[in-house]
Amino acid sequence: MMHPQKTRVGIFAHYDRHNSVDDHVYYFLRSLVSHVERLYMVSTSSIGRIDLNRLESLGITVSTRCNEGLDFASYAAVINKLDLSSIDEVLICNDSVYGPLFPFAEMLDSMDEKNLDFWGASSSKEIRWHLQSFFIVFRKSALNASAFREFWSNVKSLGDKQRIIREYEIGLTQSLRKAGMIGGSYVGPQPHEKSLLAGIAHYGTRLRKRVLDRRFYVNLPTALKQGALISENPLHDNWLQLIECYRFPFVKVQLLRDNPKSSSSVSSYAPSMQRLTDYPVALIRSHLKRTTKA
């Protein structure tokens, strides 16, 4: 649960080509709403009245905007209107993942113990080290920084996805670090650590809580060898290890929908997730069936 004296604001970016809010999105939002004081949802779809009423009944403030600039333009639309002086944390997230596979509290409480100015659920070293933008938390020290405010005030509705990744997803992390702020991630490579040592250290933090869990020891050699913290994009390359060994609460929609590397672990995601989590896999099946139709 959120610390009773902490004001955390959540911003959720949404898009659906059928102009609906999928059941897996409601599952995500219902799980998140108790961990924030206010939750804003910005959609670039024409959401119908039934969905709007349902979202508002959950206490979510909904707005819509034109489908330009992807998630960063949606995040900026809210951040630039917030009174940051009255907020302790801003959490940005989107519907590019299924989750939470495990309670949000596990990740939030774990990261609360770390001395960071901002952090993400995962990080990548593709191009340059950066936090992946589907789930990032900015603490008071970041919110107070001019670099943070300047970044969001300069976000434009760019049309080139790769440019958005370079200038905004990677650029956000790099601009905050350049301003002297410290960032980190729940899983994935950390800014200045060696991968194998990082894997051992990360496993050590779980040891106290999981000494009686046999799967912890069974999976340890695989996790360290295959590197849930080593690969450039762990959410694609080591998604199952992240769930199995680190109780990572997300899996990418793109991974299960497209299976870009034709991995057998992806094609058999359902039994793996049913074995390892309590997440209702039927939500994933239903969403993939709807969104992969010709």
N, C-alpha and C positions, 0 to 999 in steps of 0.2 A: 504493500500500500504506500501511497505517497506520504511523505513526512507531513504531519499536520501543519507545520509552520512554513512549508515550502509552496510557493505559488508556481506551478508548472502549467504552461499553456501548450496545447497540442495543435498541430496543423496537419491535416490529412489531404493529400492531393489525389483526385479521382478522375478517371476517364473510362467510359464504356461506349463502345461503338454502337451498341443497341440502346443507348440512353437509359440504362437501368442501373440499379445498385444491386450487385450480386450478393447472394447469401453469404459467400465467404468474406465479403467486405463488412457486412453487418456483424459477423463473428469477430472480426478484427476490432471493429469500433466498440462493440460491447465489452470486449476484453480490455480495451485501452481507456475507456471513459472514466473508470474509477481511479486511474492513476494521474489524472490531470484535473485541474480546477476548471478549465475551459477547453473545449474542443471545437475547433473550426474545421469544416470540410469545404474545400474549394473544388468544384467539379467543372470540367470542360465539356460536359455532356448536357443534353436537355433533359434533366431529370423530371419525371412526372410528379404530379401532386401526391400520389400515394406514397412514393418514396420520400418526398419532402416531409410529409406528415410523420412518417415512421422515424426518420432521422431526427426531426425536431422533438419527438416524444422521448428520444434518448438523451435529450439535453444538448444536442449538437447544433451549432450555428452553421447554416449552410449558405453558400453563395455560389454563383456560377459565373463563368467568364468564357471568352472565346478560346477555341482550341489552338492556342499559339504559345510557344515558349516552353512547352512541356511542364514538368513539375516545378522547376525553379521559378517560373513566372507565377505559378499558383502560390508557392510559399511566400514569394515577395509581396504578393497582393495583400496578405495578412500581416506579415512582419512589419511592413512599412506603415501600417496603421496602428500598431500596438504602442502602448505606453510602456516601453521597456523598463523604465525606472521602477515600476510597480511589480515586476515579474522576476522570479528567481531562475527559472529555466524555460527555454523554448524547445519543444520537441517537434521535429518535422518528420513526416513519414508518408508513404504512398501505397497504392494498391498493386504494386509490381511483385508482391510476395504473398504467399499463403502463410497464415499464422494467426495467433501465436501457437506453435506446436507445444510449447511449455509455457507456464505462467509468466507474464511480463515481469512480475515481481522478482523472479530469479535473476534476470539480467539487470534490471534497474537497481536492485539492492546490491548486487555485486559491483556494479560500476560506481555506485555512491561511495564506495570505500576508496576509490582511486582519486588521487590528486590531479585532476584534469580540468582544463578550461572548457573543453568540448570533446565529445566522443561519439562514436557510431557503433552500430551493431556489428559491422564488418568493415574491413579495409582491403585495399588492393594496391599492388605495386605496378599495375599496368600504366605505362607512361611515367607517372611519378606517384609516390605514395599519397593515397587519399582515402578519405572515408566515403563509403558508398552511400548514395543520397537517399536510399529508401527508408533509413531510420538514423537520425542524428539528433543529439541533445546538446544544446548550448547552455552553459551555466552562467551565473551572474557576471563573472569576470569577463566572459566573452560578450555578453549583452551590453556591458558598459563600454566596450572598446569601440573607438571610432572606426577601426577597420571593419568590424562587423556591420555597423550601420551603413558605412560607405559601400560595402559589397552589395547589400540588398537594395540600396537606393539606385544602384547602377545596373541592376538586372533588367535586360531587355527581352522582348518576346522574339527570340531568335528562331529561325525556321530550320536550321541545320543541326541535327541531333548530335553529330560528332563535335561540332563547335560548342554546343551546350555542355557536352561532357568535358571538353578541354577547358573552356573558360569558366564554367560554373561548378561542376562537380569537383574536378581537380583544382580549379582556381580557388574555390572556397577554402579547402583545407590549406592550400599553399599560402593564401593571403593571411589567414589567421596565424599560421605558424611564423610567417615573416614578421608579423606584428608582435611576436614574442609569446604567443599562447601555446599551451601544451595540449596536444590531442592524442587520442588513443582509441582502440577499438576492443570490443568484447571478444571477437575472434578475428583472425587474419594477421598479416604481418604488422608489426609495430614499427615506428619510424626508424629506430637506430639499433635494432637488435638482430643477432644472428638467429637464423630460423630454428635450428635444432635446439639450441639453448632455450629459445622462446617456447618451443613446444613442451620441453621438460618443465619449465617454470609454470606454464599455463596449466599443465596437468597437475602440478603440485598444488595449485590453488584449489583444485577440485578434490584433492585427496582427503582432506579433513571431513568433507561431507559425504564421501562415497566409499569409505573403506570397507563397507559390507556389501558393496555392489560388485558381483563377480564380473559383470560385463566391463567394468572399468579396467580390470587387469587384462582381460582377454583382448580388449581393443587397444591397449597402450602401445604395443610394438607397431601395430599398423598405423596408428595415428602419428607416431613420431617418424616412422619411415616414410610414409606417403605424404605427410606434412599438411595437416589441416591448417597450419599457419605458414606454410612455405609457398604454396602455389600463388601465381599472380592474381587469379580470381578464384578464391576458395569456394565461393558459392556455386561455381560451375564445376570445378575440378574435384572438390572434396565434400560435396553437399551431404552425402550420407555419413561420412565420418564426423562432420560437424554436429549432426543430429545425434548420432550414436555415442560419441565420446564427450561432447561438450554441451549437450542439451541446447543446441542453438535453436532459437524459436522460429526460424523462418526457412522457407524454400522458395526459390524464384519461380514465378509463373512462367517466364520465358523458358527456363530449363525444362520443366515438365511438359510444356506445350510443344516446344520445338526439338528438344533433345539434340542439340547441335552436333554432339560428338557420337551420336548413336550408341550411347552407353547402356548396357544391360541393366545397370542399377537404376537408371532413370525409367526405363520401360517397365520395370517391376517396382515402381515407387510405392504402390498401394499397400502390398503386404509388409514392406519394410516400415512404413509409417504406422500401420496398424499395430505392428509388433512393438515399436519404440515409443509411440506417443498416444495420447488420448484424443488427438485432433480428429474431427469427423471427416474422414477422407471422402465421403459422398459429396461434400461441398466442392472438392477439387474436381471430381469426376463430372459433376454437373456443369461447373464453369468451363472446363475444357471442352466438353461436348458442345456447349452453346457457342463458344468463341472460336472453335476451329472448324465450324461448318463453312462450306464454300459460299 
